[in-house]
């Protein structure tokens, strides 16, 4: 199977998944497909995990071109949609393991906030984690990844396209860290 066929199959499967649908106060209303959530501008739930190594460098990665939102953009956080019936923490653990191959690490919660943009409406929880384990990239989601200093990452966000929702999570992390 070619990569584009794999990516198309992954995208179809992910559109078929039922994601958490919530109201303006983050109260659960049920589950819907990702496509319906976007088409009807409903509010979902998302997680963002800022992955650091023990040297304090942040993992940044580039999204595949097949992603429905922000294809080919750089990202400062692993993460994604919370599935129906899943907690924020369960989602964060699943997403970090799926996208970057990192499991069994402590997740530290930093912020819970509403992200409301034309392309995405989400109640979000931002976490951080530290790991020196080798990254195992999910080929349907991640093209490349590397660890860079936080200062370099912030400078990079002014030169390259980065996912705005993840940048909102990073801003809240930085504010919480003082």
Secondary structure, DSSP 8 states (H G I E B T S, - for coil): --HHHHHHHHHHHHHHSEEEEE-TT--EEEEEEHHHHHHTT-EEEEEEEEEE-TTS-EEEEEE-TT-SSSTT-EES-EEEE-BTT--HHHHHHHHHHHHH---S---EEEEEEEEEETTEEEEEEEEEEE--S-----TTTEEEEEEE-HHHHHHHTTTS-B-HHHHHHHHHHHHHH-
